[in-house]
């Protein structure tokens, strides 16, 4: 599994199509569908500022992450196998 740590991403779909990825202390700034069409994703201590950060993601785990979105209907939508092990709000 590839590890990305202490990094910021911005724009639309910056990690599109990623597989086997662990994010630690990552901030994904405003933008839509940061992790669209990804699989086997782990996010630990991350902040998601845009809409639909987990759109069509297959198998993902979220631990101690925050979603801060100024837009209505900013939910995170995963396909299946979602394991919330911590705080995600």
Steps between C-alpha positions, in 0.01 A plus 500: 500500500638841401524757781438873456565702814484870602397624155235735358305440180276744314272503197264250344572128552867531601526129590264362235529126441752438780532148636651364821560841654541611863462871578632632833453863610404602147283801415294488185397857429186622329412302190271219400542122522859492629517120506253415224515144362767386747535173688656377822546844659588579863477855634636576849493847657404668173288804415273508196375846398323427171186320385464121477856401602432125473280491190485147355778366723526126544614386847616786720573570866479838672655565840495837681424703188296818458291610206453875489291612208328832443268360233165330563488125431869435559469140610763241441364221288679169480389194307555234766721362774520826695665459842466809720747437781508852637339837473369617166274803511 
